[in-house]
C-alpha cells in the first residue's frame, strides 16, 4: 500500500507540474520517483524484461 501511495504522489506531482515546468524536469522527477520506489533508474528498468520488472516490484 505504501508503494501505491508513493506512486500516486509522484504521478500527481508530475501532472500538477506539467504545465509549469519543462519536460526535462518532469522526466527527472519521474526518474527520481522510480528510484525511490524500486531502487532503479528508468534506464535500468528499460534494460530488463517485463517479467524481471514485475518480479522486482
Secondary structure, DSSP 8 states (H G I E B T S, - for coil): -HHHHHHHHHHHHHHHHTTTS-HHHHHHHHHHHHHHHHS--HHHHHHS-HHHHHHH-
